[in-house]
Amino acid sequence: MAKPITEDQELHEFLLYLGSALTAAGEAVNQIQEHLLRVATAYGSPQARISVFPTFLVVSLEPGLPVTQEPTRQLGGGLRLDQTAALYRLLRSAERGHVDPGDGARQVLALVAMPPRFGPVIRVLGHAILTVGICMILMPTGEDLLIAGLFGILVGVFKLAGLRWQSLQMLMPVIAAFTVASITFLLARSGWVDADLRAMVAPLATFLPGAMLTMAVVELSAYEMVTGASRLVAGIMQLLLLTFGLIGAAQAVGVPPPEAGPAAAPAGIGWWGPWVGTLVVGLGNYLMLAGPPRSLGWLCLVLLAGWTGQYVGNLLLGGYLSGFVGAVVLTVVAYLVERRPTGPPALVSFLPGFWLLVPGALTLIGMTEYLGQDSVRGSEDLTAATASMLAVALGVLCGHPVYRALAGAMRKVS
């Protein structure tokens, strides 16, 4: 006869499932521990001990009581935007003690298993739109935009295949980078079209672990050494896989010589390109990652605020600190939007912003220039990308206290 499940066991399970889902959503482990402690306190366990690691969580409701361990990979990979929004709605209710722990654990499993709001065709189209938006930020030509959109469809299909067959997921960055780079190099060598690096970089930028690397720096700054270092290594590994795909394409097809390109570079789109591209990136993210209802406007607002901060930071402080200013603005606005009744959780709105702020495109351009025998310029671009990535991470760190100060001032005024 099975033993009845006690309230403590239900709370244990609820905390473990919540923590596992928050890890899948990409939240920093120090924030996860704070959330879970607030939930435990709401259910009468203020002395709970919670530790979050890359692949498992450890929870004890009181010092001296038994410890329970849960593998985080049990709930699958990363969450979509609609799943993340549903998770944070459940978390807010749990922090106030309004959810039965047993029912809450079942709700976590249900939201992880729920199908996406949009079908595969819409999500592939969303990836193509996102790719075009990223390409617009790079000041391309009209031909670049067309090629980038076609590459976006191809890579979007690759991503869906990776979700269906988990064994291929780790190889997808290599497969996508090799395929896109090979086609780009062949087109450039043939002279059929003026295939530009911007068209190649945009679809591959969606594989870049910008949020992962930034969260790794955030966690290391919070002295979460194990998780921060693990996330950093995983992010660097994904970058190396992309680089391996580029090198493989360069070896198999050959990098086109400089004289293969046009004598005079064609004029790109106007100054408005990056501004419109930011909104296009928001729409692409909304469709590809199945954004929750009524979140598209908020998502575009947060992305536009981050890009504006980066643009102003570049004018005032230069390129290296522009990412810092953009990340501060992005983080503050994301948390301010979260306070609105219809605003999505901050994690939903600011994680897509890393594809704008983290100069992953610059990383790939630098590597491709290095392969193209422009080693000096390529090395400079790679160094600038690394420095800017650290600036973005520091901006996220500083954005949290800035938001708390603003929130405190707003409460005093009201």
Sequence and secondary structure as in RCSB ss.txt:
>XXXX:A:sequence
MAKPITEDQELHEFLLYLGSALTAAGEAVNQIQEHLLRVATAYGSPQARISVFPTFLVVSLEPGLPVTQEPTRQL
GGGLRLDQTAALYRLLRSAERGHVDPGDGARQVLALVAMPPRFGPVIRVLGHAILTVGICMILMPTGEDLLIAGL
FGILVGVFKLAGLRWQSLQMLMPVIAAFTVASITFLLARSGWVDADLRAMVAPLATFLPGAMLTMAVVELSAYEM
VTGASRLVAGIMQLLLLTFGLIGAAQAVGVPPPEAGPAAAPAGIGWWGPWVGTLVVGLGNYLMLAGPPRSLGWLC
LVLLAGWTGQYVGNLLLGGYLSGFVGAVVLTVVAYLVERRPTGPPALVSFLPGFWLLVPGALTLIGMTEYLGQDS
VRGSEDLTAATASMLAVALGVLCGHPVYRALAGAMRKVS
>XXXX:A:secstr
      HHHHHHHHHHHHHHHHHHHT  HHHHHHHHHHHHHHTT TT EEEE SSEEEEESSTTS  EEEEGGGG
 S   HHHHHHHHHHHHHHHTT S HHHHHHHHHHHHH   SS HHHHHHHHHHHHHHHHHHT   HHHHHHHHH
HHHHHHHHHHHHHH HHHHTTHHHHHHHHHHHHHHHHHHHTSS   HHHHHHHHHTT  HHHHHHHHHHHHTT H
HHHHHHHHHHHHHHHHHHHHHHHHHHHH    GGGS SS      TTHHHHHHHHHHHHHHHHTT  TT HHHHH
HHHHHHHHHHHHHHHHH HHHHHHHHHHHHHHHHHHHHTSTT   HHHHHSTTHHHHS HHHHHHHHHHHHTT H
HHHHHHHHHHHHHHHHHHHHHHHHHHHHHHHHHHHHHH 
